[in-house]
Amino acid sequence: MLRRSPHFVHPARGVAQPTATADDLATTCRALAAILPSDAVFTHVTSALLRGWWMPMLDSFPIVACTDGDTTHHDRRGVYVRRCDIPAGHRERIGDLAVASAEWTIVELAEHLALLDLVAVIDSALHLGHTTIDRIRATMRKGRRGVRVLRRALDLADGRSESWWETMLRLVHVLSGIAVDPQEVVLNAAGVEVARVDLRIRGSRRVAEYDGGDHRDRLQHQDDLRREKALSRQGLQRYGYIATEIIHSARQIVRDAEEALGLTPMPSRADLWLTEARQASLTASGRAGLGRRLDRLTQQTSRRSRRANRASGA
């Protein structure tokens, strides 16, 4: 029997790890692996987090593992163990941890993530070189839950994005029918690179970029001013957007692009983006919905305990 101590935390019954490592997912997974079946692999959100992908805007995620379809379901509080058949070719290792392949992980995430969040996950996997669009398509199974949203996400994915928010800014434009070129290299008259921009609005002299919190740093601000002058000398106009504008002012962002292209303003142009954003973790409603879907993968008590409680009327 494990003794309770402030020096240890217990991510699952029968498992202890030093409190100092409680926030380290890899250490927690190593501790949990000791009590899981030998064929178990970490998958879904856990595999994605271990790979360092850009995840939805939630404070916490369940730990999810998978065992062979023929294995008796292993029920542990603190870790959700799915019964599924992961082909041998989709079982990999990250260090000493068994995980599902990048492609299989994305196919599973498509069961629960909204379109915008799924595109960001795929963008990060592509950007890091963990997989390709073709490999993901080859892993898809017709009729599987989430396959439709995955098809849409693959059509929208672009591994040139360099952050979650860059992906969101790109999608504001793309879903509004505004063509953009991510990470375009800007050259001066001598052919020397002066900048690489987040998004160039195709057919215009307008550059749209995400400005994160690091842009408030004094040295970064100086570099931004130098870079903005360099873009201006090439006849380019830079519009920087912050996270709150992407969340709350998408219509204005689209209006800015319309102005750059000389298009007649059309307020409905941003409607598709706004519809998808309401379902994604950008918004409170989207986060709540995702939280409810992921709650099904969270076992605070075991099935046996729940059945006992129901039987006793508790």
Secondary structure as UniProt FT lines:
FT   TURN            6..7
FT   STRAND          8..12
FT   TURN            13..14
FT   STRAND          15..18
FT   HELIX           19..21
FT   TURN            22..23
FT   HELIX           25..33
FT   TURN            34..35
FT   TURN            38..39
FT   STRAND          41..42
FT   HELIX           44..50
FT   TURN            51..52
FT   STRAND          64..67
FT   TURN            69..70
FT   TURN            77..78
FT   STRAND          79..83
FT   HELIX           88..90
FT   STRAND          91..94
FT   TURN            95..96
FT   STRAND          97..100
FT   HELIX           102..109
FT   TURN            110..112
FT   HELIX           115..127
FT   TURN            128..129
FT   HELIX           133..139
FT   TURN            142..143
FT   TURN            145..146
FT   HELIX           147..156
FT   TURN            159..160
FT   HELIX           164..174
FT   TURN            175..177
FT   STRAND          180..187
FT   TURN            189..190
FT   STRAND          193..201
FT   TURN            202..203
FT   STRAND          206..210
FT   HELIX           213..216
FT   HELIX           218..233
FT   TURN            234..235
FT   STRAND          237..241
FT   HELIX           243..248
FT   HELIX           250..261
FT   HELIX           267..270
FT   HELIX           271..279
FT   TURN            281..282
FT   HELIX           284..295
FT   TURN            296..297
FT   HELIX           303..312
//
